[in-house]
Amino acid sequence: MGAIEAFRDSDVTVANIEMVINDWLSPCSPLTGATWAITDPKNADQLARIAIGLAILANNHVSEFGVGGQALTQEALDRLDITHAGVGKTLGAAQRARCRDNAAGRVALLSATSNCMPDAPTAAHPRADAAAFSRPRHGLPVHTQYVANKHYPSSGSNAR
């Protein structure tokens, strides 16, 4: 059995969409330099062909074409009936678990990242008065902590 057949025979297949699905309708972000992870919407059809059912969107490439690129990516996945999580028009929408039902049951997807550009476009807080006390961000608030101990010795300045 090949990989495509294995995906199709699975109850559910999850993919990290490490690109923006954009046909250059949304301009690229100057924050990312000159390297963008992008694919034409026609190529996104391959995700459905190999039976991707759930898509993770919160990653370091999601903002490379700004809010417009995020919206185009979500629209392409919606067109293909691929359930996705990790970005949204509001912080609440970005944090929301998305569910997919099939004959085997229900699968919930949460999507989060701790690796975003510092000035990347972020989801607005669901409360209009919250801007004064809450910095909006993608998806779930994830914090990375590096731990050094006898099993994992310190190997650099990031270890604590």
C-alpha positions as CSV (number, residue, x, y, z in Angstrom):
1,M,0.0,0.0,0.0
2,G,1.3,3.4,-0.9
3,A,1.1,6.6,1.1
4,I,-1.9,8.0,-0.7
5,E,-3.8,4.8,-0.2
6,A,-2.9,4.8,3.5
7,F,-4.2,8.4,3.9
8,R,-7.4,7.5,2.1
9,D,-8.0,4.4,4.2
10,S,-7.5,6.3,7.4
11,D,-10.4,7.4,9.6
12,V,-8.9,10.9,9.6
13,T,-5.7,12.5,8.2
14,V,-4.2,15.7,9.7
15,A,-1.8,17.9,7.8
16,N,0.2,21.0,8.9
17,I,-0.4,23.5,6.1
18,E,3.1,25.0,6.2
19,M,2.3,27.4,3.4
20,V,-0.2,30.1,2.3
21,I,-2.7,29.1,-0.4
22,N,-2.6,32.3,-2.4
23,D,-2.5,33.2,-6.1
24,W,-0.8,36.5,-5.4
25,L,-4.1,38.3,-4.7
26,S,-2.8,39.2,-1.3
27,P,0.6,41.0,-1.1
28,C,3.5,39.4,0.7
29,S,4.6,40.8,4.0
30,P,7.8,42.8,4.1
31,L,8.6,41.2,7.5
32,T,9.4,37.9,6.0
33,G,12.3,38.8,3.7
34,A,12.2,37.2,0.3
35,T,11.3,33.7,1.2
36,W,7.6,32.8,1.2
37,A,5.9,29.5,1.5
38,I,3.1,29.8,-1.1
39,T,1.1,27.5,-3.3
40,D,-1.4,28.2,-6.1
41,P,-5.0,27.4,-5.0
42,K,-5.1,24.7,-7.8
43,N,-2.4,22.8,-6.0
44,A,-4.5,22.8,-2.8
45,D,-6.9,20.3,-4.6
46,Q,-4.2,17.7,-4.0
47,L,-4.9,17.9,-0.3
48,A,-8.4,16.7,-0.9
49,R,-7.2,14.1,-3.4
50,I,-5.1,12.5,-0.7
51,A,-7.9,12.7,1.8
52,I,-6.6,15.4,4.2
53,G,-9.5,16.0,6.5
54,L,-8.0,18.3,9.1
55,A,-5.5,21.2,8.6
56,I,-3.3,22.9,11.1
57,L,-2.8,26.6,10.2
58,A,-1.0,28.1,13.2
59,N,2.6,28.0,12.1
60,N,5.4,30.4,11.2
61,H,4.3,30.8,7.6
62,V,0.6,31.7,8.2
63,S,1.3,35.5,8.2
64,E,3.6,35.7,5.2
65,F,0.8,37.3,3.1
66,G,-0.9,39.1,5.9
67,V,-4.6,38.8,6.9
68,G,-5.5,38.5,3.2
69,G,-3.3,35.5,2.7
70,Q,-4.8,33.9,5.8
71,A,-8.3,34.5,4.5
72,L,-7.5,33.1,1.1
73,T,-6.0,29.9,2.7
74,Q,-9.1,29.4,4.8
75,E,-11.4,30.0,1.8
76,A,-9.4,27.4,-0.2
77,L,-9.7,24.8,2.6
78,D,-13.4,25.6,3.0
79,R,-14.0,25.0,-0.7
80,L,-12.3,21.6,-0.3
81,D,-14.3,20.7,2.9
82,I,-11.1,20.5,4.9
83,T,-11.6,21.4,8.6
84,H,-9.0,23.9,9.8
85,A,-7.9,25.6,13.0
86,G,-5.4,28.1,14.2
87,V,-6.3,31.4,12.6
88,G,-9.4,33.5,12.5
89,K,-10.8,37.0,12.4
90,T,-10.8,37.2,16.2
91,L,-8.6,35.7,18.9
92,G,-11.6,33.5,19.9
93,A,-12.0,32.2,16.4
94,A,-8.2,31.5,16.2
95,Q,-8.3,29.6,19.5
96,R,-11.5,27.6,18.8
97,A,-11.3,23.9,18.5
98,R,-12.7,22.6,15.2
99,C,-14.4,19.2,14.9
100,R,-14.8,16.8,12.1
101,D,-17.3,14.0,12.1
102,N,-17.1,10.8,10.1
103,A,-18.3,7.2,10.4
104,A,-15.7,6.4,13.0
105,G,-16.6,9.2,15.3
106,R,-15.6,12.8,16.0
107,V,-12.1,14.3,16.0
108,A,-11.3,17.7,17.6
109,L,-8.4,19.8,16.3
110,L,-6.6,22.6,18.2
111,S,-3.8,24.4,16.4
112,A,-1.2,26.6,18.2
113,T,2.3,27.9,17.5
114,S,5.0,29.6,19.6
115,N,6.9,30.7,16.4
116,C,5.4,33.8,14.8
117,M,7.0,37.0,13.5
118,P,7.0,39.7,16.2
119,D,5.0,42.1,14.1
120,A,2.8,39.6,12.3
121,P,-0.9,40.4,11.9
122,T,-2.7,39.0,14.8
123,A,-6.3,38.1,15.6
124,A,-8.3,40.8,17.3
125,H,-9.5,40.2,20.8
126,P,-13.2,39.2,20.9
127,R,-13.9,42.1,23.3
128,A,-13.6,45.6,21.8
129,D,-12.4,47.0,25.1
130,A,-9.7,44.4,25.6
131,A,-7.0,46.1,23.5
132,A,-5.7,48.1,26.4
133,F,-4.9,45.0,28.5
134,S,-4.4,42.1,26.0
135,R,-1.9,41.8,23.2
136,P,-3.7,39.8,20.4
137,R,-1.9,36.8,19.0
138,H,-2.4,33.8,16.8
139,G,-4.2,30.8,18.2
140,L,-3.5,29.6,21.7
141,P,-1.0,31.3,24.0
142,V,1.9,28.9,23.9
143,H,5.0,29.5,26.0
144,T,8.3,27.7,25.3
145,Q,10.5,26.8,28.2
146,Y,13.9,25.1,27.7
147,V,14.9,22.8,30.6
148,A,18.3,21.5,31.3
149,N,18.8,18.6,33.7
150,K,20.9,15.4,34.0
151,H,18.9,13.8,31.1
152,Y,19.0,16.9,28.9
153,P,22.2,18.9,29.6
154,S,22.4,22.5,28.7
155,S,23.6,23.0,25.1
156,G,23.3,26.7,24.7
157,S,22.1,30.0,26.0
158,N,18.4,29.1,25.6
159,A,18.5,26.4,28.3
160,R,17.2,27.4,31.7
